[in-house]
Amino acid sequence: MASVTSLSDSVQQQLASALSATLPEAAGADPLLRRSDRADFQANGILALAKKAKANPRELALRVVSEVATGDELIKDVEVSGPGFLNVTVSDRAIVANLAARSADGARLGVPRAEAPGTTVIDYAQPNVAKEMHVGHLRSAVIGDAVVQILEFTGEKVVRRHHIGDWGTQFGMLIQYLDEHPSELDHKGGDGVSGEEAMSNLDRLYKAARKLFDSDEEFKTRARRRVVDLQAGEPRTLATWQRFVDESKIYFFSVFEKLDMEVHDEDIVGESGYNDMLHETCRLLEESGVAVRSEGALCVFFDDIKGPDGNPVPLIVQKSDGGFGYAATDLSAIRDRVFRLKADTLLYVVDARQALHFRMVFETARRAGWLNDTVKAHQLAFGTILGKDGKPFKTRAGETVKLEDLLDEAVDRATAVVREKAEKVGLTEDEIVENGRYVGVGAVKYADLSTSAVRDYKFDLDQMVSLNGDTSVYLQYAYARVQSILRKAGEARPAAHPELELAPAERALGLHLDRFAETLREAGASYEPHKLAAYLYQLASALTTFYDQCPVLKADTPEQVENRLFLIDLTARTLHQGMALLGIRTPDRL
Ligand code: ARG
């Protein structure tokens, strides 16, 4: 099916041609159309154009107005206001006809695909092997997943990369410990180990290994030797290392499933995935002079990055003992993503506290010529999740909060909320449990996605599962309410009637529906899912106002009933699609 030109684009085009008919030198100029409270749209572009042409803006505006065709087709009315603004009102027929075209386009709802899509490699949901996932990993996963969905929907080719922390000196002690205590990762229940069991095994082992490492000098020496073996790719050491990775993946996948999020094994390319490239990366940087040897280490220096003592802080690509760290891996990953995966955009959904690392890595890659004006890297930095007290989120005992506990609690709360209304809606126990999960997980995701990512936000479950205000459950109820009306409609089916006059609340809802594509375009271009969340919240609010003012099943005429059913049906489908892009489900009955 075909994509649909939005009303604002159509109006924009008409004004632009009226403008160039009036003032030939303004051909191609932007009339600067905005939505407006006074009319449907306002164009502000004439002021600057008049100034440039040394004309009187009001006069120019009046002449443009006389060139605009008005009527039932698109622009019903256009007026000059103030110093030379144009206030535009579109016809009711144009609104309904536009929505009918969107409605006929299935799940795409008339949203166009990018004409020249690029390739984005997105680095997100990157927990660390043998470690618990924490709330920071939640943010990366939730924001990253939404950005992936939005970009793909707008036509971009997206390659996912889960850059898990699966390499480093800490594995020496773990491997040595496991070899000395071989039954520690054995599964009690045979093959089908749960994510929870996997994590508790790893956690126990990690703590025990750490304890021994800190207290037993001989163990420490044996552990350090294993780091060397691991780096040399000694087969038995690698095999033990692989057991940690496999065990951790069982746990990761169980958490992603809890998060109701799809992650594919082939997209998990951790730090170890770039081991073969590290030497070459260093060689290229050193030969080109981008990196220099300093006290034995291979370093990249930056004029504007200095430590508290005023001395420059370099990016260390290779340590003086020959070891490679986080930076060498990230630089190698850039080469892989740019040259092999052919990305033109590299996106990193990573905690804002790693901003300096990425600034240095990107600048190094630019100096090396791996990044440039057409191949760009961007850190989508996110803020910290805070507790109700405004401090970084901790348990009462002062430990970092486990992601799973937090999700479980959200689902418990949400299930209680769902249960309260369940009897009235006639939900079975299974439905209560399923909806509780969708509402709880949705609440956590929505809270994360509805504020600008870079801001810290307070994790407040009471607020998150509240039925009023900017919450996912408010949106989910809005969707379910439409489904309930559609079920009650009996014989009456949704059908567009462009010949009908619209009430103000119908127009407002219709004009907002028309902005879905534009919202996605903006949210995708700036990697800001919160713009989509805000749009959906406004959509649900416009729907609430519509219900207050416009009876649906008891409307005056059968045509009006059909037209209103059509409006709420399209609203529900837009809510459903928009929420799906945010990774949130919309149950039919709630
Ligand atoms: N594993 C890292 C952490 O837990 C995040 C990895 C971010 N991605 C990257 N390419 N450095 O902090």
Residues whose N, C-alpha, C, O or C-beta is under 5 A from the ligand:
A	BS01	LIG	D123 Q126 P127 H163 I164 G165 V350
